[in-house]
């Protein structure tokens, strides 16, 4: 049986290659975990959710850019 070894990327390599959508996903998941653990106040939760929404809007094409 033939086995192929593939080099696993380190977390630092993955971080260097992270795209904007991936970054937003990481932030969203982190905020969700913190919220579920009760680590965020209601005010903090609202502000974090809005911040993610605002940054995420930068990924969506504007109406004038749609074909």
Backbone torsions as a table, in degrees:
resi	resn	phi	psi	omega
1	UNK	NA	134.8	-177.0
2	UNK	-99.5	129.1	177.2
3	UNK	-114.7	145.3	179.4
4	UNK	-116.2	126.6	177.3
5	UNK	-92.8	129.2	175.0
6	UNK	-114.0	140.0	-179.3
7	UNK	-75.5	123.1	175.8
8	UNK	-78.6	137.1	177.9
9	UNK	-78.1	144.1	175.7
10	UNK	-76.7	163.2	178.4
11	UNK	-61.1	-31.6	179.1
12	UNK	-69.6	-37.3	175.9
13	UNK	-67.0	-42.7	177.9
14	UNK	-61.3	-41.9	180.0
15	UNK	-63.3	-40.2	-180.0
16	UNK	-64.5	-30.7	-176.2
17	UNK	-93.9	1.8	-175.2
18	UNK	-65.0	135.0	177.9
19	UNK	-92.2	170.2	178.1
20	UNK	-61.1	-46.8	177.9
21	UNK	-60.7	-39.0	177.6
22	UNK	-65.3	-38.4	178.7
23	UNK	-62.7	-43.8	179.2
24	UNK	-64.7	-39.1	177.9
25	UNK	-62.2	-42.9	178.3
26	UNK	-62.3	-45.0	179.1
27	UNK	-63.6	-40.6	179.0
28	UNK	-63.9	-46.0	179.4
29	UNK	-63.5	-40.7	178.8
30	UNK	-64.3	-43.4	178.5
31	UNK	-63.2	-39.8	178.4
32	UNK	-63.1	-43.3	178.8
33	UNK	-63.5	-45.1	179.5
34	UNK	-62.3	-40.8	179.6
35	UNK	-64.3	-47.0	-179.5
36	UNK	-63.6	-31.0	179.7
37	UNK	-83.1	-3.6	179.6
38	UNK	75.5	23.2	-177.7
39	UNK	-86.6	-12.0	-179.5
40	UNK	-113.5	140.7	172.5
41	UNK	-73.8	168.9	177.5
42	UNK	-60.2	-43.8	179.2
43	UNK	-59.8	-46.3	178.6
44	UNK	-60.6	-42.1	-179.7
45	UNK	-60.6	-44.4	179.7
46	UNK	-64.2	-44.4	-178.7
47	UNK	-66.0	-41.7	178.8
48	UNK	-65.3	-44.4	179.1
49	UNK	-60.1	-43.7	179.7
50	UNK	-66.4	-40.5	179.1
51	UNK	-61.2	-43.4	178.6
52	UNK	-64.3	-40.3	178.4
53	UNK	-61.9	-45.1	-179.1
54	UNK	-63.3	-46.4	179.9
55	UNK	-65.7	-40.9	179.8
56	UNK	-63.4	-29.5	179.0
57	UNK	-63.4	-25.6	177.2
58	UNK	-66.3	-15.8	-179.8
59	UNK	-89.4	-16.9	-177.2
60	UNK	-90.4	133.3	177.5
61	UNK	-65.1	141.3	176.9
62	UNK	-71.2	157.9	-178.7
63	UNK	-54.4	-37.5	-178.6
64	UNK	-71.6	-18.5	-179.0
65	UNK	-92.4	-13.5	-178.5
66	UNK	-72.7	141.8	-178.7
67	UNK	-86.8	NA	NA
